[in-house]
């Protein structure tokens, strides 16, 4: 959250928007920097990378947050993030990243770590490793297995929810039974007092 707050107020708005898209898509830096408007399908909510790291085209789903960032961008150039010095896209955002991460207290976090964070969020939210693999564009499933321990932790939390709910239900049942016994005892005691007062 602190990172997003710092990005919202950074002086280099263009670089901040690149970083926001990295956060919201899990894409590689090169995939966002080299993106053209012709690669964006707003209707299908997809960013197509014509030539990914695997040597093939890949499709990155665009979340609501990613679409909000895209809506802020100018369409005067063919590039999402055109350079003000050349006819191509901007080449680096490291100065802005160093500045923002320092202010956010994340000085040891690398830009590529945002991709890992994105994957971790997906797994912790219950997404399967297959879904994470497809979204990140991993050709080899073994690369995605680095997040397997997170998936196991997520499953364990889900399993514990069941046990916790059942435990709470049992505790409530016991409490209700105890209250009933207390009421019966009180009722019996009251009846005996009334009997002796006759």
PEWO-V231214 format. One record per backbone hydrogen bond with DSSP energy under -1.0 kcal/mol. CO is the residue of the C=O (numbers start at 1). NH is the residue of the N-H. If there is no record, write none. Layout:
co:CO nh:NH
co:CO nh:NH
This chain:
co:1 nh:5
co:2 nh:6
co:3 nh:7
co:4 nh:8
co:11 nh:13
co:12 nh:16
co:13 nh:17
co:14 nh:18
co:15 nh:19
co:16 nh:20
co:17 nh:21
co:18 nh:22
co:19 nh:23
co:20 nh:24
co:21 nh:25
co:22 nh:26
co:28 nh:32
co:29 nh:33
co:30 nh:34
co:32 nh:35
co:35 nh:80
co:36 nh:39
co:37 nh:40
co:39 nh:48
co:41 nh:45
co:41 nh:46
co:45 nh:62
co:46 nh:41
co:47 nh:60
co:49 nh:58
co:52 nh:55
co:56 nh:52
co:58 nh:49
co:60 nh:47
co:63 nh:67
co:64 nh:68
co:65 nh:69
co:66 nh:70
co:67 nh:71
co:69 nh:72
co:70 nh:73
co:78 nh:37
co:81 nh:90
co:88 nh:83
co:93 nh:97
co:94 nh:98
co:95 nh:99
co:96 nh:100
co:97 nh:101
co:98 nh:102
co:99 nh:103
co:100 nh:104
co:101 nh:106
co:102 nh:105
co:106 nh:109
co:111 nh:114
co:112 nh:115
co:113 nh:117
co:114 nh:118
co:115 nh:119
co:116 nh:120
co:117 nh:121
co:118 nh:122
co:119 nh:123
co:120 nh:124
co:121 nh:125
co:122 nh:127
co:123 nh:126
co:128 nh:132
co:129 nh:133
co:130 nh:134
co:131 nh:135
co:132 nh:136
co:133 nh:137
co:133 nh:138
co:140 nh:143
co:144 nh:147
co:145 nh:148
co:147 nh:151
co:148 nh:152
co:149 nh:153
co:150 nh:154
co:151 nh:155
co:152 nh:156
co:153 nh:157
co:154 nh:158
co:155 nh:159
co:156 nh:160
co:157 nh:161
co:158 nh:162
co:159 nh:163
co:160 nh:164
co:161 nh:165
co:162 nh:166
co:163 nh:167
co:164 nh:168
co:165 nh:169
co:166 nh:170
co:167 nh:171
co:168 nh:172
co:169 nh:173
co:170 nh:174
co:171 nh:175
co:172 nh:176
co:173 nh:177
co:174 nh:178
co:175 nh:179
co:176 nh:180
co:177 nh:181
co:178 nh:182
co:179 nh:183
co:180 nh:184
co:181 nh:185
co:182 nh:186
co:183 nh:187
co:184 nh:188
co:185 nh:189
co:186 nh:190
co:187 nh:191
co:188 nh:192
co:189 nh:193
co:190 nh:194
co:191 nh:195
co:192 nh:196
co:193 nh:197
